[in-house]
Amino acid sequence: MRPIVIGAATLGMTAAAVAALVGTGSGGTASANIERGRYLVTIGGCNDCHTPGYTANAGKVPEDRWLIGDSLGHRGPWGTTYPSNLRSLLATMSEDDWVRYARTLETRPPMPWFNLRAFAEDDLRAMHRFVRSLPPNDAPVPDYVPPDRRPTTPYLVWVPQPPKP
């Protein structure tokens, strides 16, 4: 199995930039909040990693397959990480729990946890409502693989580049 080598700069728009562009505001109907959550998940890049085949298929993945995690690993000096199943994760959390989680999360690359923290509380709540509106799906995701072990799944290799002078 040949790894694919990519650089960190190939990731799309960051969640912080998205939050700055779309602002806040989850007031209104439940339906409007779910739509806002769908919008934020889409433009925030959540599907890029957490939905199998999303990027490779130019976003043309049925919504019932969104955010179920992926077995495509991301390998770098930190080891190999896998995008979590956000449906099963958020199914265990209230909105308040999710907001606390999003505000305190620190994890391994390539997850931009620092950008997740930048979302306004209303936006995090809208995202929670959207994810919880999707049908349950407990698709398993591979466990983290330490740097000294080789993953058994397909994976992308992240090669850190030294800063340019």
Backbone as CSV, one residue per row, in Angstrom:
resi,resn,N_x,N_y,N_z,CA_x,CA_y,CA_z,C_x,C_y,C_z
1,MET,0.850,-1.171,0.000,0.000,0.000,0.000,0.894,1.233,0.000
2,ARG,0.749,2.093,-1.016,1.559,3.302,-1.117,0.877,4.457,-0.423
3,PRO,1.590,5.124,0.474,1.000,6.303,1.108,0.973,7.473,0.135
4,ILE,0.105,8.402,0.388,0.024,9.642,-0.372,0.623,10.724,0.510
5,VAL,1.580,11.477,-0.019,2.250,12.506,0.757,1.582,13.850,0.480
6,ILE,1.201,14.524,1.556,0.599,15.852,1.413,1.192,16.781,2.451
7,GLY,1.016,18.043,2.267,1.468,19.037,3.234,0.284,19.656,3.945
8,ALA,0.526,20.215,5.087,-0.549,20.807,5.884,-1.258,21.929,5.136
9,ALA,-0.583,22.586,4.228,-1.197,23.704,3.518,-2.307,23.257,2.568
10,THR,-2.425,21.952,2.306,-3.459,21.490,1.378,-4.831,21.430,1.992
11,LEU,-4.958,21.605,3.287,-6.289,21.627,3.891,-7.031,22.859,3.420
12,GLY,-8.341,22.756,3.363,-9.183,23.871,2.914,-9.299,24.963,3.952
13,MET,-10.345,25.746,3.822,-10.603,26.877,4.717,-10.656,26.405,6.164
14,THR,-10.077,27.154,7.054,-10.110,26.776,8.463,-11.405,27.195,9.115
15,ALA,-11.723,26.530,10.182,-12.958,26.849,10.907,-12.941,28.275,11.433
16,ALA,-11.772,28.782,11.805,-11.716,30.154,12.314,-12.098,31.144,11.229
17,ALA,-11.620,30.926,10.029,-11.974,31.816,8.926,-13.458,31.719,8.635
18,VAL,-13.981,30.517,8.688,-15.410,30.329,8.459,-16.214,31.084,9.503
19,ALA,-15.837,30.962,10.759,-16.573,31.644,11.819,-16.552,33.156,11.598
20,ALA,-15.420,33.663,11.170,-15.328,35.097,10.932,-16.220,35.526,9.758
21,LEU,-16.337,34.671,8.750,-17.133,35.012,7.572,-18.631,34.946,7.825
22,VAL,-19.074,33.936,8.574,-20.516,33.724,8.697,-21.112,34.324,9.950
23,GLY,-20.313,34.706,10.903,-20.843,35.319,12.117,-21.586,34.331,12.986
24,THR,-22.451,34.849,13.834,-23.171,34.005,14.764,-24.651,34.126,14.544
25,GLY,-25.391,33.472,15.393,-26.831,33.641,15.354,-27.564,32.354,15.131
26,SER,-27.927,31.673,16.205,-28.718,30.462,16.044,-30.155,30.706,16.458
27,GLY,-30.540,31.988,16.572,-31.924,32.292,16.907,-32.834,31.836,15.788
28,GLY,-34.107,31.668,16.097,-35.051,31.262,15.070,-35.567,29.865,15.319
29,THR,-36.131,29.296,14.290,-36.757,27.988,14.417,-35.722,26.874,14.515
30,ALA,-36.178,25.721,14.981,-35.295,24.549,15.047,-34.797,24.200,13.657
31,SER,-35.678,24.296,12.666,-35.301,23.995,11.286,-34.207,24.944,10.795
32,ALA,-34.326,26.216,11.125,-33.310,27.190,10.725,-31.977,26.882,11.400
33,ASN,-32.016,26.464,12.655,-30.781,26.109,13.356,-30.119,24.892,12.728
34,ILE,-30.905,23.912,12.339,-30.348,22.723,11.680,-29.741,23.112,10.338
35,GLU,-30.428,23.963,9.582,-29.890,24.426,8.295,-28.583,25.179,8.499
36,ARG,-28.520,26.021,9.522,-27.291,26.750,9.812,-26.173,25.772,10.172
37,GLY,-26.495,24.756,10.969,-25.509,23.748,11.314,-25.007,23.009,10.086
38,ARG,-25.902,22.664,9.181,-25.516,21.996,7.927,-24.544,22.887,7.150
39,TYR,-24.898,24.155,7.063,-24.058,25.125,6.362,-22.662,25.215,6.999
40,LEU,-22.611,25.345,8.313,-21.329,25.466,9.009,-20.476,24.216,8.872
41,VAL,-21.100,23.048,8.989,-20.375,21.780,8.817,-19.805,21.694,7.403
42,THR,-20.596,22.141,6.433,-20.162,22.064,5.035,-19.009,23.014,4.761
43,ILE,-19.182,24.290,5.043,-18.117,25.240,4.695,-16.966,25.210,5.690
44,GLY,-17.196,24.654,6.874,-16.137,24.539,7.876,-15.159,23.415,7.590
45,GLY,-15.452,22.592,6.592,-14.533,21.522,6.216,-14.649,20.262,7.053
46,CYS,-15.672,20.145,7.888,-15.822,18.956,8.734,-15.908,17.683,7.885
47,ASN,-16.672,17.769,6.793,-16.836,16.604,5.927,-15.541,16.198,5.232
48,ASP,-14.639,17.149,5.016,-13.410,16.849,4.285,-12.684,15.646,4.879
49,CYS,-12.690,15.533,6.184,-12.026,14.401,6.846,-13.013,13.406,7.438
50,HIS,-14.093,13.893,8.032,-14.990,13.034,8.806,-16.029,12.295,7.961
51,THR,-16.057,12.525,6.638,-16.979,11.828,5.741,-16.166,11.068,4.702
52,PRO,-16.258,9.735,4.683,-15.480,8.953,3.714,-15.783,9.367,2.269
53,GLY,-14.722,9.622,1.503,-14.841,9.921,0.084,-15.318,11.312,-0.264
54,TYR,-15.533,12.166,0.714,-16.097,13.488,0.465,-15.205,14.337,-0.448
55,THR,-13.951,14.443,-0.108,-13.040,15.268,-0.897,-12.783,14.639,-2.259
56,ALA,-12.558,13.346,-2.294,-12.274,12.651,-3.548,-13.440,12.736,-4.531
57,ASN,-14.649,12.890,-4.011,-15.842,12.963,-4.858,-16.409,14.377,-4.953
58,ALA,-15.571,15.369,-4.720,-15.966,16.775,-4.833,-17.239,17.086,-4.048
59,GLY,-17.360,16.491,-2.866,-18.502,16.765,-1.999,-19.778,16.034,-2.376
60,LYS,-19.706,15.200,-3.379,-20.908,14.484,-3.829,-21.044,13.155,-3.091
61,VAL,-21.360,13.266,-1.796,-21.599,12.110,-0.935,-22.975,12.334,-0.316
62,PRO,-23.849,11.340,-0.361,-25.172,11.526,0.236,-25.063,11.927,1.705
63,GLU,-25.945,12.823,2.120,-25.907,13.342,3.485,-26.031,12.234,4.532
64,ASP,-26.689,11.138,4.198,-26.811,10.059,5.183,-25.488,9.348,5.437
65,ARG,-24.425,9.707,4.697,-23.081,9.153,4.907,-22.145,10.175,5.560
66,TRP,-22.653,11.390,5.805,-21.812,12.448,6.367,-21.417,12.149,7.814
67,LEU,-20.189,12.523,8.137,-19.686,12.615,9.518,-19.674,11.296,10.283
68,ILE,-19.434,10.196,9.565,-19.385,8.883,10.224,-17.953,8.437,10.508
69,GLY,-16.994,9.345,10.324,-15.599,8.987,10.540,-15.031,8.348,9.288
70,ASP,-13.752,8.007,9.351,-13.114,7.427,8.171,-11.968,6.526,8.600
71,SER,-11.691,5.538,7.752,-10.563,4.635,8.016,-9.325,5.061,7.234
72,LEU,-9.378,6.213,6.566,-8.196,6.780,5.930,-7.416,7.515,7.012
73,GLY,-6.224,7.012,7.307,-5.420,7.591,8.370,-4.623,8.801,7.923
74,HIS,-4.166,9.557,8.899,-3.303,10.718,8.679,-2.047,10.469,9.513
75,ARG,-0.945,10.177,8.813,0.286,9.770,9.493,1.335,10.874,9.423
76,GLY,1.926,11.139,10.563,2.992,12.132,10.659,3.838,11.814,11.870
77,PRO,4.661,12.745,12.314,5.512,12.512,13.474,4.721,12.144,14.725
78,TRP,3.436,12.491,14.784,2.570,12.211,15.934,2.036,10.785,15.940
79,GLY,2.217,10.042,14.830,1.626,8.717,14.672,0.576,8.779,13.577
80,THR,-0.427,7.914,13.672,-1.501,7.907,12.680,-2.826,8.127,13.390
81,THR,-3.530,9.170,12.968,-4.828,9.502,13.539,-5.910,9.248,12.501
82,TYR,-7.122,9.079,12.996,-8.278,8.824,12.143,-9.398,9.787,12.511
83,PRO,-10.109,10.292,11.490,-11.238,11.186,11.775,-12.340,10.443,12.520
84,SER,-12.762,10.997,13.628,-13.756,10.330,14.475,-15.143,10.351,13.848
85,ASN,-15.982,9.451,14.327,-17.384,9.390,13.942,-18.110,10.449,14.779
86,LEU,-18.385,11.582,14.176,-19.000,12.682,14.914,-20.452,12.390,15.274
87,ARG,-21.113,11.546,14.500,-22.493,11.196,14.841,-22.556,10.430,16.146
88,SER,-21.683,9.427,16.272,-21.726,8.647,17.520,-21.181,9.477,18.687
89,LEU,-20.208,10.347,18.436,-19.672,11.199,19.499,-20.736,12.159,20.021
90,LEU,-21.387,12.879,19.116,-22.375,13.866,19.552,-23.664,13.231,20.055
91,ALA,-23.916,11.985,19.695,-25.097,11.283,20.214,-25.004,11.096,21.729
92,THR,-23.784,11.137,22.252,-23.578,10.947,23.690,-23.525,12.267,24.449
93,MET,-23.661,13.395,23.733,-23.465,14.707,24.357,-24.702,15.592,24.225
94,SER,-24.991,16.318,25.293,-25.981,17.390,25.202,-25.311,18.561,24.474
95,GLU,-26.098,19.570,24.116,-25.503,20.766,23.501,-24.477,21.398,24.434
96,ASP,-24.800,21.495,25.716,-23.857,22.083,26.675,-22.574,21.266,26.749
97,ASP,-22.713,19.932,26.762,-21.527,19.062,26.783,-20.669,19.308,25.548
98,TRP,-21.321,19.409,24.381,-20.602,19.631,23.121,-19.861,20.969,23.149
99,VAL,-20.504,22.010,23.623,-19.847,23.316,23.684,-18.621,23.241,24.591
100,ARG,-18.760,22.611,25.759,-17.604,22.452,26.665,-16.494,21.646,25.993
101,TYR,-16.877,20.556,25.343,-15.913,19.704,24.637,-15.170,20.503,23.562
102,ALA,-15.925,21.228,22.726,-15.324,22.002,21.643,-14.390,23.083,22.186
103,ARG,-14.712,23.645,23.326,-13.910,24.718,23.913,-12.633,24.203,24.586
104,THR,-12.580,22.920,24.912,-11.422,22.379,25.646,-10.635,21.329,24.864
105,LEU,-11.121,20.941,23.701,-10.466,19.886,22.920,-9.048,20.272,22.535
106,GLU,-8.121,19.367,22.756,-6.755,19.440,22.231,-6.428,18.040,21.779
107,THR,-6.096,17.892,20.520,-5.840,16.561,19.984,-4.709,16.601,18.967
108,ARG,-4.408,15.464,18.405,-3.313,15.356,17.444,-3.728,15.897,16.079
109,PRO,-2.725,16.260,15.260,-3.005,16.667,13.886,-3.663,15.516,13.114
110,PRO,-4.319,15.825,12.034,-4.481,17.149,11.443,-5.721,17.896,11.929
111,MET,-6.395,17.400,12.962,-7.599,18.062,13.447,-7.271,19.472,13.931
112,PRO,-7.897,20.496,13.327,-7.628,21.877,13.750,-8.474,22.248,14.969
113,TRP,-8.186,21.607,16.107,-8.953,21.827,17.335,-8.952,23.298,17.745
114,PHE,-7.866,23.993,17.456,-7.754,25.410,17.801,-8.754,26.236,16.992
115,ASN,-9.117,25.791,15.809,-10.133,26.490,15.017,-11.539,26.164,15.503
116,LEU,-11.741,24.934,15.947,-13.040,24.569,16.504,-13.368,25.482,17.688
117,ARG,-12.369,25.798,18.475,-12.557,26.683,19.628,-12.986,28.087,19.217
118,ALA,-12.694,28.482,17.967,-12.999,29.836,17.504,-14.466,30.026,17.124
119,PHE,-15.198,28.940,16.942,-16.617,29.082,16.599,-17.373,29.731,17.744
120,ALA,-18.315,30.580,17.398,-19.199,31.179,18.391,-20.060,30.080,19.008
121,GLU,-20.478,30.287,20.236,-21.295,29.282,20.922,-22.565,28.954,20.140
122,ASP,-23.231,29.952,19.599,-24.450,29.696,18.823,-24.168,28.806,17.617
123,ASP,-23.007,28.995,17.000,-22.641,28.160,15.853,-22.373,26.727,16.284
124,LEU,-21.685,26.538,17.401,-21.450,25.186,17.906,-22.775,24.497,18.210
125,ARG,-23.711,25.224,18.777,-25.026,24.645,19.088,-25.771,24.270,17.802
126,ALA,-25.681,25.112,16.781,-26.321,24.791,15.501,-25.682,23.551,14.874
127,MET,-24.373,23.438,14.970,-23.685,22.254,14.445,-24.157,21.005,15.182
128,HIS,-24.266,21.099,16.493,-24.738,19.967,17.301,-26.137,19.557,16.848
129,ARG,-27.017,20.519,16.670,-28.393,20.221,16.254,-28.417,19.554,14.886
130,PHE,-27.572,20.024,13.975,-27.530,19.394,12.659,-27.037,17.956,12.755
131,VAL,-25.915,17.745,13.432,-25.366,16.382,13.520,-26.372,15.457,14.188
132,ARG,-27.044,15.933,15.224,-28.040,15.104,15.903,-29.288,14.864,15.042
133,SER,-29.492,15.678,14.010,-30.636,15.475,13.115,-30.380,14.363,12.102
134,LEU,-29.122,13.975,11.947,-28.777,12.892,11.013,-29.137,11.544,11.630
135,PRO,-29.415,10.544,10.785,-29.732,9.229,11.351,-28.546,8.667,12.141
136,PRO,-28.817,7.924,13.203,-27.724,7.315,13.971,-26.852,6.436,13.073
137,ASN,-25.568,6.437,13.343,-24.634,5.590,12.609,-23.426,5.386,13.506
138,ASP,-23.217,4.157,13.918,-22.108,3.831,14.812,-20.943,3.180,14.075
139,ALA,-20.695,3.606,12.834,-19.590,3.038,12.068,-18.298,3.140,12.878
140,PRO,-17.575,2.029,12.994,-16.322,2.080,13.771,-15.219,2.820,13.009
141,VAL,-14.313,3.391,13.761,-13.155,4.095,13.217,-11.924,3.441,13.835
142,PRO,-10.862,3.225,13.049,-9.655,2.622,13.631,-9.095,3.447,14.776
143,ASP,-8.418,2.775,15.680,-7.764,3.434,16.809,-6.475,4.108,16.359
144,TYR,-6.082,5.099,17.109,-4.808,5.789,16.920,-3.671,4.764,16.860
145,VAL,-2.694,5.025,15.965,-1.514,4.163,15.844,-0.290,5.001,16.214
146,PRO,0.477,4.569,17.235,1.667,5.334,17.647,2.695,5.438,16.515
147,PRO,3.600,6.413,16.601,4.568,6.652,15.522,5.485,5.471,15.216
148,ASP,5.714,4.607,16.196,6.630,3.484,15.973,5.945,2.256,15.359
149,ARG,4.637,2.371,15.058,3.903,1.255,14.440,3.324,1.693,13.107
150,ARG,3.269,0.774,12.173,2.745,1.063,10.837,1.243,0.772,10.819
151,PRO,0.436,1.694,10.276,-1.000,1.441,10.199,-1.314,0.332,9.199
152,THR,-2.441,-0.323,9.383,-2.866,-1.393,8.474,-3.911,-0.906,7.481
153,THR,-4.324,0.341,7.609,-5.312,0.930,6.704,-4.591,1.864,5.724
154,PRO,-5.280,2.288,4.672,-4.683,3.336,3.821,-4.459,4.595,4.659
155,TYR,-3.436,5.367,4.288,-3.151,6.581,5.046,-2.457,7.613,4.175
156,LEU,-2.609,8.862,4.573,-1.902,9.977,3.970,-0.699,10.277,4.843
157,VAL,0.414,10.631,4.239,1.613,10.971,4.997,1.765,12.482,5.008
158,TRP,1.874,13.027,6.211,2.086,14.454,6.399,3.575,14.677,6.642
159,VAL,4.197,15.453,5.791,5.618,15.728,5.917,5.793,17.193,6.292
160,PRO,6.125,17.446,7.562,6.336,18.840,7.980,7.496,19.460,7.189
161,GLN,7.312,20.680,6.773,8.342,21.397,6.044,8.919,22.482,6.937
162,PRO,10.257,22.643,6.871,10.843,23.716,7.677,10.388,25.074,7.136
163,PRO,10.265,26.063,8.027,9.867,27.395,7.552,10.877,27.968,6.576
164,LYS,10.375,28.707,5.612,11.270,29.363,4.648,11.825,30.630,5.286
165,PRO,13.115,30.907,5.034,13.726,32.110,5.632,13.124,33.388,5.102
